[in-house]
Amino acid sequence: MQAFSGQPSAWNELIASLPNPHLLQTWEWAQVKTKYGWKPMPFVWTDKPCKGLEPSQGSIVAAAMILKRTILASGFAAKMCVLYVPKGPLMDWNEAVLRQRVLDDLQVFAQRQGAIFVKIDPDVLLGTGIPASEEAVEDNGGQAVRSDLTRRRWLFSSDQIQFRNTVLIDLSPSEEELLVRMKQKTRYNVRLAGKKGVTVRAGTPADLSMLYKMYAETSVRDGFVIRDETYYQTVWQTFMSNPPSSFRLHPSVEPLIAEVDGQPSAAIFIFYFAGKAYYLYGMSREAQREKMPNYLLQWEAMRRAKAAGCTVYDLWGAPDEFNASDTLWGVFRFKEGLGGKVVRTLGAWDYPASPMFYKLYTQTLPKILDVMRSRGKARIHEETRSYTNK
């Protein structure tokens, strides 16, 4: 394990060459998190392990953008921290020897950093299809990784930062085939939107404030909490600084806006990196929803991603439990109608470098902070509601 000392573009180029490169492991995502209390620490592993303090000159076979956050600024726990590797480390997880090296190094690194724990959530495949359905297929390699983590005393995390299940659309077929793969009602609604006068255009930086207001309106209507405008402006502007044409090495984002009679009615943000498109944010207004703008938006996103050279479209999120009681069930049914495949992954796992403080952090502190969090959410929700009334 050795620190990466190259340029930002070199980091993105490097991880794009590894198995399952992910948007959340890019240099740009790390820079966003830097502005919100996290310190990015990029590391690599080569096929020739380091000897002493000398960096290895071998070929890089694994990488991890580790994010570090200090718990307290002062007091007895001032030096304690947590470590997080979003959607990483990146490597061939089926290579047992490499997996052992990487996990060993992360465990030692966490202890040397005085970390309470290190969290990982790589896209290690456990299976595809809805569990217990006819199309469900389990992946033996992913099951082996999960068993290995358990043996090494890693714990399945109670704090799943990212979705562990998602829906992926294979963009390699022709547009006609992509439409055929959709469910009949979805295909009908895509065409209905066009007939009802819905059009889609690419957004610009000048649209971002309007899009945040629409996102705030959506959060109030659907009952979920979002962050303040500054956070989303930081994310969007950071990735919009790279043109979509450069997405193979420079991750980018493109807002798509659905309009009816020149007025925005819905929008989505599509991120691009290393041949993959991601649907991270979606928003809509109550008005004109009967004209199905969200369906046409997703179809245009698929078409644009395919035209840009992407082979996969990640719809970003599916239920943990595949039944109507899950809060994501309605959204999942919409995504499922687009013709994608359910992909189930390992999820987030923690290595408690300090078991006593890990127990405090994950069990005791959340109970104490629940009231504070609920008050904070109520405050943010009220601020958001006020924002939409401006």
N, C-alpha and C positions, 0 to 999 in steps of 0.2 A: 504494500500500500504506500503510495507516494503522492505528494501534493502535485496538482497540475499547475504548471507555470506558463502556459501558452496564452494566446490572445483569445478573446471571446468567440470570434468566428471559428477559431481552431477547436474550441471546446464543442461547439455545435456540430462541426464537421466530424469530430471524433465520435460523439454519441450517436450521430446519424448512421454510423457504420456498424454499430453494435446491435445485437438482437433487441427487438421491441423498443426502439428509441421513443421517448415520450416528451411531450410539450413541457411538462412540469419539471423536467431535468435540464431544460435549456438555460443558457446564461441569462436570457431576458427575464425568465420567471424568477430566477434568483435575485436579479436586481430589483424587481418589484418587491419581493419579500424583505430586501435590505431596508427599504423605507418604512417597514412595519416591525422593526425590532429583531430581525433575523440576520445572522451573519453567515453568508455562503462560504462553504469550504469544499472546493472540488478536489476529488482524489481519483487516482487510476490504479489499475493493477496490470502488470504485463505477464507474458508467458515465461518470463525469467524473473523469479522473485528477487527482491532487493537483498543485497548483502551489506550489512552495516548501514552507514549513512549515505552510501553512494546510490544515486537513482539508477534504476534498471534501464537498459537500452533496448529491451525486448519489445515485441509488438503488444500493444494495449489490447487486453481481452475483457476488461470490465471497468466500469466507471460509476462514480456516485457523487452527485452534488448534494453534500450534507449541509443542512441548515441548522444553525446553532442559536439557541435563545437562552439568555440568562434569566433565571427565575426572579431574583430580587436584586435591586441596585445596591442594597446595603444590608447589614445584619449578619447573623451567623450563616445564612444560606446564600450570601452574596455571590459566591463563586460557583454555585450549583447551576446546572443548566439542563436543558433537554435537547436532544438531537433528532432530526427528522430527515429522512431521505424520500421525498415525494416521488412516487411511482418508480422507485429504484431500490437497490442498485441495478444497473443495466449490465446484463451478461447472459450467457447461456446457462440457465439455472439447472439444466439437466446434466451439466458437467459436475459430478460430485466433488472432485478434487478442487476445482476452482471455487465451487460454492463453499467448501470448507475453509479455504483461504480467506475469502471475502468476509464470511461471517466471523471467523476468528479475529480478523483485523478490526472489524467494527466493534466487537465486544471489548477488545483491548483498548481501542481508541476511546470508547465511551467511558471506560474506567479512568483513563489518563486525563480526560477532560473534566472529570468530576461530575459526569452526567447522571441524572436520576435514571434515565433510560434512553435508548435509541430506538426510534420507530422506523420501520420500513413498510412499504406497501407496493412491491413490484407487481407488474402484470403477469404473474405466473398463472397459467391456465389450469383450472381445476376441472372444467368441463364446459360443454356447450348445450344449449337448449334448456327449457324449463325442466327442473328436476322431476323425475317420475313420469315425464311425458314420453311419447313414442320417439321424438327426435332427440332426446337427451343422450349425450355421450360423455362419459367420464374420461379424464386424462390421467393416466397412471403416473406420468412424470410429476405433475402438480401434486398428486397425492403423496408422492415420495418426499417432495420438498416440505410439505406440511408436517409429515412425520418426523423429518430431520429437525425442523425447527422446534418441535415439541421435545424431542430428545435432548436438544441443546438448551432447554429451559427458556426458550422464547415463549411468550404468551400471546394468544390471540387478543388483540387490543379491544378494550371496551370503548375506545375513542377512535372510530373509523372516520378519518378526515375526508377521504375520497370515497366515491362509490366503489364497492368491490364487484358489483355486477354492472354490465352495460349491454347495449345493443349495437352491433356493428353491421354496417352495410357494405357489401362487396361492390366496389364501383367498376370492376373490370368488364361486366357485360355492357352491351349497347344500351342506349337510352330506352329503346323500345322494350328490351328485356327487363330493365329496371322497373319500368311501369308495370309490366306483366307480373313481376314478383310482388308488387304491392297488393294489399287486400282490396277487394272490389270497391268497398265504400271509400277507402282512402284515394284510390285512383279516380273515382267519381268526383270526390271533393276537390282534388287537384284541378280537374278540368272545369268544375263548377266555378271555382274562384276566377279563372280566366274569363269565363263567360259573364261573370258578374262585374267585370271591370277592374279586378285587382291587378295591379302591376307591381313589379319588384325592381328596385334600383339599388346600387351599391351606395353605402353611406360614406360620408366624409367627416373629417374632424369637426366641421361646423355643426354636424348633427348630434354630437355626443351629449350635450346638455339636454336636448330634447329626448334622446334615447334613455338617459338616466331617469328623467321624469316619468317616461312611460314604464320603465322598470319599477319605479316606486309605486306607480298606480297599480301595477300587476301584483306587487307584494302585498299591498293593502287589500286588494280584492281577494287574493287567494290565501292570505293568512300566513305568509312566511316573512322572515326578517332578512333584510339586506344591510349592507354596510353603507357608509356615507358616500356621497358623490366623489369625493377626492380619491377614494380607493379605486373605484371603477375607472375614473379618468386616468389614473396612473397605469392601470393594467392596459386599458385600450390604447392610450397614446404610446406606451412603450412598444407594443407590438405593431401598431399602425405605422411606426417609423420605418419598418421594413416593408418593402413592396411585396404583394402576394407572389409575384413572379420569382422571388428569391427564396421561397419558403423551404426549399430542400435543405439549405444550410442556415437560413436566417428566418426563424419563426415569425409569422405575421398573422394579422387578424383583419377580417373584412366584415363590416356590418352590412346586413342586407335588410332593406326596409320595404315593407309592403304598403302600398298606398291605394286609396280609393278616391277618385276625383281629386287627386293631388294632395290628399291629406293622409299622413301616416296612421296606419291602423295596427300594425304589428311589426316586429323586427327580431332578428337573431344575430348573434356574433359567431362567425365561423373562424376558428384558428387553424393555421396550416403549419405543419412541420414534418419533414422527412417522409413525404409521400402519404401523409395521413391528414384528414380534416377532422376537427373537433367542434361539436356544438356545445358551447359552454353556457351561454346566456340567451334567454328568450323572454320577450315582453310583448304585451298587446294591450289594446284599449277595448273597453266594453262595446263601443260603437263599431259597427260593421263586422262583428264577429260572425254573423250569420252568412257572410260572404266567403268564409273559409280562407282568410289570408294566410293562416299558419301552415296550411297544407301546401299552398303554392310556394311559400317561403322555403320549406324543406325540400321541395322538388328542385327549386332553383339552386339551393345550396348543393344538392347532389350533382346537378349539371355543371355548376361552376367548379366544384372540387374535381370532378372527373376531367373537365377540360384543362385544368391546371396540372394534371398529371397525378393526382391522388388516386390511390387504389382502395383506400378504406375510409369510411365516414363513421366516426364514433359519435353516437347520439348521447353519450355521457350520462349514464345512470339508468339502473333498473332496480326493481325492488330486492330487498334482502330475502323476503318471503314472498313467493309468487302466488298471492291470493288477494282478494278484494279488500282485506283489512289493512294492507300496507298502504301508507300514505302516498306512495308513488304509483299505485296501481293504475289510476286514470291516465297519468302521463305515459306510463309504460304501454298501455293499450294503443295510445296514439302512435308511439314510436314503433311498436310491433307492426302496425298497419303499413309502415313504410317499406316493409320487406326485409328487415334486418334479422340478424341471428343473435340470440341471447348468448352472451359470453360470461362465464362465472370465473372469477379469479381469487387468488389467495387472500386478499384483504390485508389489513394492517396488523403487524405483529410487533410486539415490544420486547426488547431485551432489558430487564431491570438490572442496570449496573449497580444500583444501590437499592436492594430489596426493601429496606425499611422505609426509605423516602418514597420509593415507588408506591408502596401501599398507602402511605400518607397522601401522596399526590393523586392517586386514582380512586381512593375510597373515602378518605376523611375530608380532604379539602373540597371536593365537589359538593358534598352535603352542606358544608359551611357557606360555599359560594353560590348555591342555588338561588337563594333569595336575592343576592346582588345581581346575578345574571338575569333573573326574571324582571327585576326593576330596570336593568339596562335595556333589555329587549323591549319592555313597555315604552321606555323613553325613546328608543330608536324608532319604534313603530309609530309613536305619536309625532315625532319629527318628520317621518316619512309621509304620514297623512297630511301634515301641515304643508309639506313641500308640494304635494300634488294639488293643493288648493290655491297655490300662488297664481 
